[in-house]
Amino acid sequence: MKRVLVIGTAAGALCVSGGCFASPLWFQPQGNLALYGSYMQQNDNQAGLNPDGGGGGVQAGLSLTPNFFIGGSYQYDYLSESNAPAASFGLGPGQISYGEKINQDRLGGGLVFRLPAAPIDVFGKVEYVHFDYQTVHATVNGAPYGNSDRANDDGVGFHAGLQTRTPGFSIYGSVGYLNLSNSEGPEINVGFEVPMAPFTWGFVEYRYDNLHYSGYSDHNQTDDVRAGVRLSF
């Protein structure tokens, strides 16, 4: 149902922006493709877990009309932690060392409008969000424990933000809310990009999530820093 909501919202946005009626023939679709590395840290104070690690991903975006865009991303991270409380995993006293595989997929669309009195674009977007987690290479009190099954968490993200339009650099950010099948909470994104070559930008982004899991009182906070290169076409 949530996937239908995202697709329906994107289709409605396209109609509002003129895509279903009189999309200007002079507009040439514009897109971008980005590759990046990432560093991620999770923090669950109540459970006593604080894994961190790195990975990378790819982002893509396409402006179909002057006001309507679509985009998506995929990111993979491998986190690890040594000597965490085994009780956090329901394994009794002692300590656990483990790795955590995290995959995330996002796909959606939205509207963007230019403010006539300032070099700023204001945008809003809705996206399908999917996470899957797997604990791997776990050892409990030094004894091999193995891998867990994958846990999936997917749903919808709603975001609103702005981006500056300046010749030498661009700053952007958004605030949003994720409503997923097993968790929900706010999400904040900030970033900047600078030109490196024709049609090529370097960028750094930071994403903060504070997700509350259904049926539990603890919050899982995630800090995610990404840096890479974005190509425009």
HUGI-V575221 format. One record per backbone hydrogen bond with DSSP energy under -1.0 kcal/mol. CO is the residue of the C=O (numbers start at 0). NH is the residue of the N-H. E is the energy in kcal/mol with one decimal. If there is no record, write none. Layout:
<<CO	NH	E> <CO	NH	E>>
This chain:
<<0	4	-2.1> <1	5	-2.1> <2	6	-2.4> <3	7	-2.8> <4	8	-2.5> <5	9	-2.5> <6	10	-2.3> <7	11	-2.4> <8	12	-2.4> <9	13	-2.0> <10	14	-2.0> <11	15	-2.6> <12	16	-2.2> <13	18	-3.0> <14	17	-1.3> <23	26	-1.1> <29	62	-3.7> <30	232	-2.7> <31	60	-2.2> <32	230	-3.2> <33	58	-2.2> <34	228	-2.2> <35	56	-2.1> <36	226	-2.1> <37	54	-1.9> <38	224	-2.9> <39	52	-2.2> <40	222	-2.8> <42	220	-2.4> <43	47	-1.5> <43	48	-1.9> <48	43	-2.8> <50	41	-2.7> <51	79	-2.1> <52	39	-2.9> <53	77	-2.6> <54	37	-2.0> <55	75	-2.7> <56	35	-2.0> <57	73	-2.2> <58	33	-2.7> <59	71	-2.4> <60	31	-2.2> <61	69	-2.5> <62	29	-1.3> <66	111	-2.1> <67	63	-1.5> <67	64	-1.6> <68	109	-2.3> <69	61	-2.7> <70	107	-2.5> <71	59	-2.4> <72	105	-2.3> <73	57	-2.3> <74	103	-2.3> <75	55	-2.1> <76	101	-2.7> <78	99	-3.1> <79	51	-1.7> <80	97	-2.3> <83	95	-2.8> <84	87	-1.3> <85	88	-1.6> <85	90	-1.9> <86	89	-1.6> <93	85	-1.9> <94	140	-2.7> <95	83	-3.0> <96	138	-2.4> <97	80	-2.2> <98	135	-2.6> <99	78	-2.8> <100	133	-1.6> <101	76	-2.3> <102	131	-2.1> <103	74	-2.2> <104	129	-2.6> <105	72	-2.1> <106	127	-3.5> <107	70	-2.3> <108	125	-2.5> <109	68	-2.1> <110	123	-2.2> <112	121	-3.1> <114	117	-1.1> <117	119	-2.4> <118	164	-3.1> <119	114	-2.6> <120	162	-2.3> <121	112	-2.8> <122	160	-2.6> <123	110	-1.8> <124	158	-2.4> <125	108	-2.1> <126	156	-2.7> <127	106	-1.9> <128	154	-2.5> <129	104	-2.4> <130	152	-2.8> <131	102	-2.3> <132	150	-2.8> <133	100	-2.8> <134	147	-3.0> <135	98	-2.9> <137	144	-3.3> <137	145	-1.4> <138	96	-2.3> <139	142	-2.0> <142	139	-2.8> <145	137	-1.7> <150	132	-2.5> <152	130	-2.7> <153	180	-2.0> <154	128	-2.5> <155	178	-3.1> <156	126	-2.2> <157	176	-2.1> <158	124	-2.2> <159	174	-2.5> <160	122	-2.5> <161	172	-2.1> <162	120	-3.3> <169	192	-2.3> <170	163	-2.6> <171	190	-2.4> <172	161	-2.0> <173	188	-2.6> <174	159	-2.2> <175	186	-2.1> <176	157	-2.3> <177	184	-2.0> <178	155	-2.0> <181	213	-2.4> <182	179	-2.3> <183	211	-3.2> <184	177	-2.9> <185	209	-1.9> <186	175	-2.5> <187	207	-2.7> <188	173	-2.6> <189	205	-3.0> <190	171	-2.6> <191	203	-2.1> <192	169	-2.2> <193	201	-2.7> <196	199	-2.4> <198	231	-2.6> <199	195	-2.8> <199	196	-1.5> <200	229	-3.5> <201	193	-2.4> <202	227	-2.1> <203	191	-2.0> <204	225	-2.6> <205	189	-2.2> <206	223	-2.3> <207	187	-2.4> <208	221	-2.5> <210	219	-2.9> <211	183	-1.5> <212	215	-2.0> <217	212	-1.0> <219	210	-2.1> <220	42	-2.4> <221	208	-2.0> <222	40	-2.6> <223	206	-2.7> <224	38	-2.6> <225	204	-3.0> <226	36	-2.6> <227	202	-2.3> <228	34	-2.1> <229	200	-2.9> <230	32	-2.4>>
